[in-house]
């Protein structure tokens, strides 16, 4: 298992896919630098909104799902396509064990990669700003003052939850269909973008909603200002004191249990698992 764990990490950090991942993660940083260059920040409220809007909507609700989709869709498919799954099983390693080891290693790599991207975006957006002067000019007291580094720690706290939840979902999709990239893309657009933005109670069943709940707990409920939620639904969708941590953990456990059952019982062939 240890050898498979380290092999999976090396596999994640090499190949052409890593260049695509690097471009994906560098995009928000480039955007932050361009905006600061051509549209300098205004007051503390405008700066706060620009920072959290990009971090919440761009990094966590767009880049993170795409990153997990790229790796989740090939978590087991790459082993099947390379015909190494049979070899691993003959080494007295169950298919479910292979899946869980590869899932754990991939999740750790994605947490590290996305964590670096979040930190880089934070630095591009905040370094050089006189935050104390902005707070003073905005008339904010010490208890209300914007503290970017404290907010960054909140994002780091929710980061592992988002990674394992999205990665688990896309791993399940890859085991259910041979067109995993197509179905995963449809899932991101229909469920995590459209449904999570609609003023309906069903959005509580999206990972995006539960991540927002967690971020509102870790950072501040003021983040919900950036999510256009009708007052009549705000308490239903984002109850005071509720966190998305427990629902996300339950989702991961349920989805990975299903994945273990599927990978143990299905006959996986290269043409069926990763052909797009």
C-alpha positions in Angstrom: 0.0 0.0 0.0 2.8 2.4 0.8 4.4 1.8 -2.6 1.0 2.5 -4.3 0.5 5.6 -2.2 3.8 7.1 -3.3 3.4 5.9 -6.9 0.1 7.7 -7.1 1.6 10.9 -5.8 4.4 10.8 -8.4 1.8 10.0 -11.0 -0.2 13.1 -10.1 2.8 15.3 -10.2 4.0 14.4 -13.7 2.6 14.2 -17.2 0.9 16.6 -19.5 -2.1 16.9 -17.2 0.1 18.8 -14.6 0.7 21.6 -17.2 -3.1 22.0 -17.7 -3.5 22.1 -13.9 -0.8 24.7 -13.5 -2.5 26.9 -16.1 -5.9 26.4 -14.4 -4.5 27.4 -11.0 -2.5 30.3 -12.3 -5.5 31.9 -14.1 -7.0 33.5 -11.0 -3.6 35.0 -9.9 -3.2 36.5 -13.4 -6.7 38.0 -13.2 -6.0 39.5 -9.8 -2.8 41.1 -11.0 -4.5 42.5 -14.1 -7.4 44.0 -12.0 -5.0 45.6 -9.6 -3.1 47.1 -12.5 -5.9 48.4 -14.6 -8.6 48.9 -11.9 -6.9 49.9 -8.5 -9.0 49.0 -5.5 -11.3 51.6 -3.9 -12.4 51.6 -0.3 -12.3 48.8 2.1 -15.8 47.6 1.2 -15.0 47.4 -2.5 -11.7 45.7 -1.8 -13.3 43.2 0.5 -16.0 42.4 -2.0 -13.5 42.0 -4.9 -11.3 39.7 -2.8 -14.0 37.4 -1.5 -16.0 37.4 -4.7 -13.0 36.1 -6.6 -12.0 33.7 -3.9 -15.5 32.3 -3.4 -16.9 32.2 -6.9 -13.8 31.7 -9.0 -11.4 29.7 -6.8 -13.8 27.5 -4.8 -16.8 27.2 -7.1 -15.1 27.0 -10.4 -11.4 26.1 -10.3 -11.7 23.6 -7.4 -14.4 21.4 -9.1 -12.5 21.5 -12.4 -9.3 20.4 -10.7 -11.0 17.6 -8.9 -12.8 16.5 -12.1 -9.4 16.2 -14.0 -8.1 13.8 -11.4 -11.2 12.1 -10.2 -12.2 11.0 -13.7 -8.9 9.1 -14.0 -8.5 7.8 -10.5 -9.2 4.2 -11.3 -9.5 4.6 -15.1 -5.8 5.2 -15.5 -5.0 1.9 -13.8 -7.5 0.1 -15.9 -6.3 1.7 -19.1 -2.7 0.9 -18.3 -3.8 -2.7 -17.3 -2.1 -2.4 -13.9 -5.2 -2.9 -11.9 -5.1 -6.6 -12.4 -1.4 -6.6 -11.3 -2.3 -4.8 -8.1 -5.1 -7.2 -7.3 -2.9 -10.2 -7.8 -0.5 -8.7 -5.3 -3.2 -9.5 -2.6 -4.6 -6.0 -2.7 -8.3 -5.7 -3.0 -9.8 -3.3 -5.6 -11.4 -1.3 -2.9 -8.0 -0.9 -1.1 -6.5 0.3 -4.4 -9.2 2.8 -4.8 -9.0 4.1 -1.2 -5.2 4.4 -1.3 -5.2 6.2 -4.6 -8.1 8.5 -3.4 -6.2 9.4 -0.3 -2.9 10.1 -2.1 -4.7 12.1 -4.9 -6.7 14.1 -2.3 -3.5 15.1 -0.5 -1.8 16.2 -3.7 -4.9 18.3 -4.7 -5.1 19.9 -1.2 -1.4 20.9 -1.5 -1.8 22.2 -5.1 -5.0 24.1 -4.5 -3.6 25.4 -1.2 -0.6 26.9 -3.0 -3.0 28.4 -5.6 -5.2 30.0 -2.9 -2.1 31.4 -1.1 -0.7 32.7 -4.4 -4.1 34.4 -5.2 -4.2 35.9 -1.7 -0.8 37.4 -2.1 -1.6 38.7 -5.6 -4.7 40.4 -4.3 -3.5 41.7 -0.9 0.2 42.3 -0.9 1.0 45.9 -1.2 -2.4 47.1 0.1 -2.5 49.2 3.2 -5.3 47.3 4.9 -5.0 49.3 8.1 -5.5 52.6 6.2 -8.4 51.1 4.3 -10.1 50.1 7.5 -9.5 53.5 9.1 -10.8 55.3 6.0 -13.9 53.1 6.0 -14.6 54.0 9.7 -14.3 50.4 10.8 -13.6 49.7 14.4 -11.1 47.0 15.5 -13.9 44.4 15.9 -15.2 45.2 12.4 -11.9 45.7 10.6 -11.1 43.5 7.6 -8.3 41.0 8.4 -7.2 39.3 5.2 -4.8 36.8 6.7 -7.5 35.6 9.1 -9.9 35.2 6.2 -7.2 33.2 4.4 -7.0 30.7 7.3 -10.8 30.3 7.0 -10.4 29.3 3.4 -7.7 26.9 4.3 -10.0 25.3 6.8 -12.7 24.6 4.2 -10.2 23.6 1.5 -9.8 19.9 2.4 -13.6 19.5 2.7 -14.1 20.8 -0.8 -11.4 18.7 -2.3 -12.5 15.3 -0.8 -16.2 16.0 -1.6 -15.7 16.9 -5.2 -13.1 14.3 -5.8 -15.4 11.6 -4.3 -18.3 12.6 -6.6 -16.1 12.6 -9.8 -14.6 9.3 -8.8 -18.1 7.8 -8.5 -19.1 9.3 -11.9 -16.0 7.6 -13.5 -17.1 4.2 -12.1 -20.7 4.6 -13.3 -20.0 5.7 -16.9 -17.4 5.5 -19.6 -18.0 9.1 -20.5 -16.9 10.5 -17.2 -15.6 13.8 -18.4 -18.7 14.7 -20.3 -21.0 13.7 -17.4 -18.8 15.4 -14.8 -18.8 18.6 -16.8 -22.6 18.5 -17.0 -22.8 17.9 -13.3 -20.6 21.0 -12.6 -22.7 23.2 -14.9 -26.2 22.0 -14.0 -25.8 21.2 -10.3 -22.9 23.2 -8.9 -23.3 26.3 -11.0 -27.0 26.6 -12.0 -28.8 24.8 -9.2 -26.6 26.3 -6.4 -27.4 29.8 -7.8 -31.2 29.4 -8.0 -33.4 30.7 -5.2 -34.7 27.2 -4.4 -34.4 25.0 -1.3 -33.0 22.2 -3.4 -29.6 23.9 -3.5 -28.9 22.5 -0.1 -28.1 19.2 -1.8 -25.2 20.8 -3.7 -21.6 20.7 -2.5 -21.4 24.4 -3.3 -24.1 25.3 -0.7 -22.4 23.2 2.0 -19.0 24.8 1.2 -20.6 28.2 1.5 -22.1 27.2 4.9 -18.6 26.1 6.1 -17.0 29.3 4.9 -19.6 31.4 6.5 -18.8 29.6 9.8 -15.0 29.7 9.4 -14.8 33.3 8.2 -18.0 35.4 8.5 -21.7 35.3 7.6 -21.0 38.6 5.8 -19.9 36.3 2.9 -23.5 35.5 2.3 -23.9 39.1 1.0 -22.1 38.0 -2.0 -24.6 35.2 -2.6 -27.9 36.5 -3.9 -30.3 34.7 -1.6 -33.9 35.9 -1.0 -34.5 36.9 2.6 -37.4 34.4 2.8 -35.0 31.5 2.0 -31.8 32.7 3.7 -32.6 31.0 7.0 -33.5 27.7 5.2 -30.4 27.7 3.0 -27.9 29.2 5.5 -29.2 28.7 9.1 -27.4 30.7 11.7 -24.8 28.4 13.4 -25.1 25.6 10.9 -22.0 24.3 9.2 -21.6 22.3 6.1 -18.8 20.2 7.6 -20.9 17.3 8.8 -23.1 17.0 5.6 -19.9 17.1 3.5 -18.3 14.3 5.6 -21.4 12.2 5.3 -21.5 12.8 1.5 -17.9 11.6 1.2 -18.5 8.5 3.3 -21.6 7.6 1.4 -20.1 8.2 -2.0 -16.8 6.4 -1.3 -18.7 3.4 0.1 -20.6 3.3 -3.1 -17.3 3.5 -5.0 -15.8 0.6 -3.1 -18.9 -1.5 -3.8 -18.8 -0.6 -7.5 -15.1 -1.1 -8.1 -15.3 -4.5 -6.3 -18.2 -5.9 -8.3 -17.9 -4.3 -11.7 -15.8 -5.8 -14.5 -13.6 -2.9 -15.6 -12.1 -3.0 -19.0 -10.0 -0.2 -20.7 -12.6 0.5 -23.4 -15.4 0.9 -20.8 -13.6 2.9 -18.2 -11.9 5.9 -19.8 -12.9 6.1 -23.4 -14.3 9.6 -24.2 
